[in-house]
Amino acid sequence: RTPQEETLATLFTEVLRLPSVGIDDNFFDLGGHSLLATKLVSRIRSTLNVELAIRALFEAPTVAELSERLDSSAHHANANSFEVLIPLRPRGELAPLFCIHPAAGLSWGFSSLIQHLGKNRPVYGLQARGFTEFDRMPATIEEMAADYLDQIRKVQPTGPYNILGWSFGGYVAYEIIHILLRQQQDGSSHKNRLILLDTYPPKDRSHVQTSPQKTAKTYEEYRSFFVGQATYSKGQDSDAVEKMWQVVKNNITIFDRYKPPVLDEDLTLFVATKTFRLPTPDAWSPYVKGKIDIHEIPCPHGTMTAPESMAQIGRILTTHLD
């Protein structure tokens, strides 16, 4: 090992709380997730005095790969962690899983899912365009879905597609499937996979109407909630946090106007059973003509992407994805 690899291996073991880490061991396969990744990146920055984006860890998740990346100029180029399409795990021969962000606009949290999907499944996150192109924030869910589908097709030009959305992201995932079905000219089914994490039709979403994201009227109120929930505002500059606030406000606005169409497709729905005012599990029945497969996860709505929840969801998804 080089001195830099030794330092990185030490930081990996400390953050993951493991006795040792090999230079080819994958951070996320060892139990790493987005919050630990944020912590590791911060430790690497301060210890090695380098600039490093969290995206770099998604793309180079081993000690050896990350050390090589730091030795090159690659970690400075194409390392924007806020881009619309972010590779959480770009490798693998199976059909990718595309994960749509919640109202806060970031998809880093889906990294907790990686280790539970096997080692051959690519995973990508879709993130709010407002982070990189503030003047191009969408005016509707339909506009956002069309934009994200264009991004998805850059990775996977043809279907069938595996589309997952959590909370607000569920509406975007739903609309992406609607677009795909509408574009099918021959009437045949490509059997796309629509996966929703605790997302419900408009009349059945009272469980989120009193959430801090919904009721916060000022930047200070939202920022207090955001930091208090140990999300990704920690370590971000004021400009990034302000963009998050604007993204949330825009997403709530278009979320309130969305009316989901009827889909002739199957649905896999994960229900957070500790959610306040839990909607009925069959809330999607008037909208979804296909089979609705319901799985209960013992957590509240806000922790669907926590490592414990993702472990259960991942194990189920491995039997559902193409």
C-alpha positions as CSV (number, residue, x, y, z in Angstrom):
1,R,0.0,0.0,0.0
2,T,1.0,3.6,-0.6
3,P,1.0,6.1,2.3
4,Q,-2.2,7.6,0.8
5,E,-3.9,4.2,0.6
6,E,-2.9,3.5,4.2
7,T,-4.5,6.8,5.2
8,L,-7.6,6.1,3.2
9,A,-7.9,2.6,4.6
10,T,-7.6,4.0,8.1
11,L,-10.4,6.5,7.5
12,F,-12.6,3.8,6.0
13,T,-12.2,1.6,9.0
14,E,-12.9,4.5,11.4
15,V,-16.0,5.8,9.7
16,L,-17.4,2.3,9.1
17,R,-16.3,1.1,12.6
18,L,-14.6,-2.0,11.2
19,P,-11.3,-3.6,12.4
20,S,-9.8,-3.5,8.9
21,V,-10.6,-2.7,5.3
22,G,-8.9,-4.1,2.2
23,I,-8.0,-1.7,-0.6
24,D,-10.4,-3.4,-3.0
25,D,-13.4,-3.5,-0.5
26,N,-16.4,-1.5,-1.6
27,F,-17.4,1.2,1.0
28,F,-21.1,0.7,0.3
29,D,-20.9,-3.1,0.3
30,L,-19.3,-2.8,3.8
31,G,-22.4,-1.0,5.1
32,G,-21.6,2.6,4.0
33,H,-24.5,4.9,3.2
34,S,-25.0,8.5,2.3
35,L,-24.5,10.0,5.8
36,L,-21.4,7.9,6.4
37,A,-20.2,8.9,3.0
38,T,-20.6,12.5,3.8
39,K,-18.6,12.0,7.0
40,L,-15.9,10.1,5.2
41,V,-15.5,12.7,2.5
42,S,-15.2,15.4,5.2
43,R,-12.5,13.4,7.0
44,I,-10.6,12.8,3.7
45,R,-10.8,16.5,2.9
46,S,-9.4,17.6,6.3
47,T,-6.8,14.8,6.6
48,L,-5.4,14.9,3.1
49,N,-6.1,18.5,2.4
50,V,-7.9,17.8,-0.9
51,E,-11.1,18.8,-2.5
52,L,-13.5,15.8,-2.9
53,A,-17.1,15.6,-3.8
54,I,-19.4,12.8,-2.4
55,R,-20.0,11.8,-6.0
56,A,-16.4,10.7,-6.2
57,L,-17.0,8.1,-3.6
58,F,-20.0,6.7,-5.5
59,E,-17.9,6.4,-8.6
60,A,-14.7,5.2,-6.8
61,P,-15.9,3.4,-3.7
62,T,-12.7,1.4,-2.8
63,V,-9.5,2.6,-1.3
64,A,-7.5,1.7,-4.4
65,E,-9.9,3.4,-6.8
66,L,-10.3,6.5,-4.6
67,S,-6.5,6.9,-4.2
68,E,-6.1,6.6,-7.9
69,R,-8.7,9.2,-8.4
70,L,-7.1,11.6,-6.0
71,D,-3.8,11.2,-7.8
72,S,-5.4,12.3,-11.1
73,S,-7.3,15.4,-12.1
74,A,-10.4,13.3,-12.5
75,H,-11.7,14.2,-9.0
76,H,-11.9,17.8,-10.1
77,A,-13.8,17.1,-13.4
78,N,-17.3,15.8,-13.6
79,A,-17.6,15.6,-9.9
80,N,-20.7,17.8,-9.3
81,S,-22.7,15.9,-6.7
82,F,-25.8,18.0,-7.5
83,E,-26.2,17.1,-11.2
84,V,-29.6,15.8,-12.3
85,L,-28.4,12.3,-13.0
86,I,-25.9,11.0,-10.5
87,P,-24.4,7.5,-10.6
88,L,-24.7,5.9,-7.2
89,R,-23.3,2.6,-8.6
90,P,-22.6,2.8,-12.4
91,R,-21.4,-0.7,-12.8
92,G,-23.2,-4.0,-13.4
93,E,-24.8,-5.9,-16.2
94,L,-28.4,-6.0,-14.9
95,A,-31.0,-3.5,-15.8
96,P,-30.4,-0.3,-13.8
97,L,-32.6,1.0,-11.0
98,F,-33.4,4.7,-11.3
99,C,-34.3,6.4,-8.0
100,I,-36.2,9.7,-7.9
101,H,-35.5,12.1,-5.1
102,P,-38.0,13.3,-2.4
103,A,-39.0,16.9,-2.0
104,A,-35.6,18.0,-0.8
105,G,-34.3,17.2,-4.2
106,L,-31.3,14.9,-3.5
107,S,-30.9,11.2,-4.1
108,W,-27.7,10.5,-2.1
109,G,-29.8,8.6,0.5
110,F,-30.6,5.8,-1.9
111,S,-26.9,4.7,-1.6
112,S,-28.1,2.7,1.4
113,L,-29.8,0.4,-1.0
114,I,-26.7,-0.6,-3.0
115,Q,-25.4,-3.4,-0.8
116,H,-28.8,-5.1,-0.7
117,L,-29.3,-5.4,-4.5
118,G,-26.4,-7.7,-5.3
119,K,-23.2,-6.5,-6.9
120,N,-24.4,-6.6,-10.5
121,R,-27.2,-3.9,-10.4
122,P,-26.4,-0.4,-11.5
123,V,-28.1,2.3,-9.4
124,Y,-28.7,5.9,-10.5
125,G,-30.3,8.8,-8.7
126,L,-32.3,11.6,-10.3
127,Q,-31.9,15.0,-8.5
128,A,-33.7,18.4,-8.8
129,R,-32.5,20.5,-11.7
130,G,-32.8,23.6,-9.5
131,F,-29.4,22.8,-7.9
132,T,-27.5,23.2,-11.1
133,E,-29.9,25.3,-13.3
134,F,-31.9,27.4,-10.9
135,D,-33.9,29.1,-13.7
136,R,-35.0,25.7,-15.2
137,M,-36.9,24.4,-12.2
138,P,-40.0,22.6,-13.6
139,A,-43.5,24.1,-13.5
140,T,-45.3,20.7,-13.3
141,I,-44.7,17.1,-12.3
142,E,-45.2,16.2,-16.0
143,E,-42.4,18.5,-17.1
144,M,-40.0,17.1,-14.4
145,A,-40.9,13.5,-15.4
146,A,-40.2,14.2,-19.1
147,D,-36.9,15.8,-18.2
148,Y,-35.8,12.9,-16.0
149,L,-36.9,10.3,-18.6
150,D,-34.5,12.0,-21.1
151,Q,-31.7,11.7,-18.6
152,I,-32.6,8.0,-17.9
153,R,-32.4,7.2,-21.6
154,K,-28.9,8.5,-21.8
155,V,-28.0,5.5,-19.6
156,Q,-30.6,3.0,-20.8
157,P,-32.0,3.9,-24.3
158,T,-34.7,1.3,-24.3
159,G,-36.9,-0.4,-21.7
160,P,-38.1,-2.1,-19.7
161,Y,-37.2,0.3,-16.9
162,N,-37.0,0.0,-13.2
163,I,-38.2,3.3,-11.7
164,L,-38.4,4.0,-7.9
165,G,-39.6,7.1,-6.1
166,W,-39.8,8.0,-2.5
167,S,-42.5,10.4,-1.2
168,F,-42.6,13.3,-3.7
169,G,-40.4,11.3,-6.0
170,G,-43.1,8.7,-6.2
171,Y,-45.3,11.1,-8.3
172,V,-42.5,11.7,-10.7
173,A,-41.8,8.0,-11.0
174,Y,-45.5,7.4,-11.6
175,E,-45.6,10.0,-14.3
176,I,-42.5,8.6,-16.0
177,I,-44.2,5.3,-16.3
178,H,-47.3,7.1,-17.7
179,I,-45.1,8.7,-20.4
180,L,-43.5,5.4,-21.3
181,L,-46.9,3.7,-21.6
182,R,-48.2,6.6,-23.7
183,Q,-45.3,6.3,-26.1
184,Q,-45.8,2.6,-26.7
185,Q,-47.2,2.5,-30.2
186,D,-48.0,-1.2,-30.5
187,G,-50.0,-1.5,-27.3
188,S,-47.7,-4.2,-26.0
189,S,-46.3,-4.1,-22.4
190,H,-42.6,-3.8,-21.7
191,K,-43.4,-4.6,-18.1
192,N,-41.7,-1.6,-16.6
193,R,-41.3,-1.8,-12.8
194,L,-42.9,1.0,-10.8
195,I,-41.8,1.1,-7.2
196,L,-43.2,3.7,-4.7
197,L,-41.9,4.3,-1.2
198,D,-44.8,5.6,0.9
199,T,-46.4,7.6,-1.9
200,Y,-50.1,7.9,-2.1
201,P,-52.7,9.6,-4.4
202,P,-53.6,13.3,-3.7
203,K,-56.7,12.6,-1.6
204,D,-54.8,10.1,0.6
205,R,-51.7,12.2,1.5
206,S,-52.9,13.9,4.7
207,H,-50.0,12.1,6.5
208,V,-47.6,14.7,4.9
209,Q,-49.7,17.8,5.1
210,T,-48.5,18.7,8.5
211,S,-44.9,17.7,8.0
212,P,-42.2,20.3,8.7
213,Q,-41.5,20.5,5.0
214,K,-45.1,21.3,4.3
215,T,-45.7,23.9,7.1
216,A,-42.4,25.7,7.1
217,K,-43.1,29.3,5.9
218,T,-39.6,30.8,6.2
219,Y,-36.1,29.9,5.3
220,E,-35.2,29.8,9.0
221,E,-37.9,27.3,9.8
222,Y,-37.0,25.0,7.0
223,R,-33.3,25.2,7.7
224,S,-33.9,24.3,11.3
225,F,-35.9,21.3,10.2
226,F,-33.3,20.4,7.6
227,V,-30.3,20.5,9.9
228,G,-32.3,18.9,12.8
229,Q,-33.0,15.8,10.6
230,A,-29.2,15.3,10.0
231,T,-29.7,15.6,6.2
232,Y,-27.2,16.8,3.7
233,S,-27.2,20.5,4.5
234,K,-24.5,19.8,7.0
235,G,-21.2,20.6,5.4
236,Q,-22.9,22.6,2.6
237,D,-22.4,26.3,2.1
238,S,-25.2,28.8,2.5
239,D,-25.8,29.0,-1.3
240,A,-26.4,25.2,-1.5
241,V,-28.8,25.3,1.5
242,E,-30.7,28.2,0.0
243,K,-31.1,26.3,-3.3
244,M,-32.4,23.3,-1.3
245,W,-35.0,25.6,0.2
246,Q,-36.1,26.9,-3.2
247,V,-36.2,23.4,-4.6
248,V,-38.4,22.2,-1.7
249,K,-40.8,25.2,-2.2
250,N,-41.1,24.5,-5.9
251,N,-41.6,20.8,-5.4
252,I,-44.3,21.3,-2.9
253,T,-46.1,23.7,-5.3
254,I,-46.1,21.3,-8.2
255,F,-46.9,18.3,-5.9
256,D,-50.1,20.1,-4.8
257,R,-51.3,20.5,-8.4
258,Y,-50.6,17.0,-9.6
259,K,-53.4,14.7,-10.6
260,P,-52.2,11.2,-11.3
261,P,-53.7,9.5,-14.4
262,V,-54.9,5.9,-14.5
263,L,-52.0,3.4,-15.3
264,D,-52.4,0.1,-17.0
265,E,-49.3,-1.2,-15.2
266,D,-48.3,-3.1,-12.0
267,L,-47.2,-1.3,-8.9
268,T,-44.9,-2.3,-6.0
269,L,-45.8,-0.2,-3.0
270,F,-43.7,0.0,0.2
271,V,-45.8,1.2,3.1
272,A,-44.2,2.9,6.2
273,T,-46.3,1.4,8.9
274,K,-45.3,3.9,11.6
275,T,-46.5,6.9,9.5
276,F,-48.9,9.3,11.2
277,R,-52.4,9.1,9.6
278,L,-51.4,6.1,7.5
279,P,-53.4,6.0,4.2
280,T,-55.2,2.8,3.4
281,P,-53.0,0.3,1.5
282,D,-55.5,0.2,-1.4
283,A,-55.4,3.9,-2.0
284,W,-53.9,3.4,-5.5
285,S,-56.6,0.9,-6.6
286,P,-58.7,3.5,-8.5
287,Y,-55.6,4.6,-10.4
288,V,-53.6,1.3,-11.1
289,K,-55.2,-1.3,-13.3
290,G,-52.5,-3.8,-12.8
291,K,-51.5,-5.8,-9.8
292,I,-50.6,-3.8,-6.6
293,D,-48.0,-5.6,-4.5
294,I,-47.8,-4.1,-1.0
295,H,-45.0,-4.5,1.4
296,E,-45.0,-3.1,4.9
297,I,-41.8,-1.6,6.4
298,P,-41.9,-0.8,10.2
299,C,-40.7,2.8,10.0
300,P,-42.1,6.3,9.8
301,H,-42.4,8.0,6.4
302,G,-39.3,10.2,7.0
303,T,-36.9,7.2,7.5
304,M,-37.8,5.1,4.4
305,T,-34.2,5.5,3.2
306,A,-32.5,4.9,6.5
307,P,-30.1,1.9,6.4
308,E,-32.4,-0.4,8.3
309,S,-35.4,0.4,6.0
310,M,-33.3,0.1,2.9
311,A,-32.0,-3.3,4.0
312,Q,-35.6,-4.7,4.1
313,I,-36.6,-2.9,0.8
314,G,-33.5,-4.1,-1.0
315,R,-34.1,-7.7,-0.1
316,I,-37.6,-7.5,-1.5
317,L,-36.5,-5.7,-4.6
318,T,-34.0,-8.3,-5.6
319,T,-37.0,-10.7,-6.2
320,H,-38.9,-8.0,-8.2
321,L,-36.5,-6.3,-10.5
322,D,-35.7,-7.5,-14.0
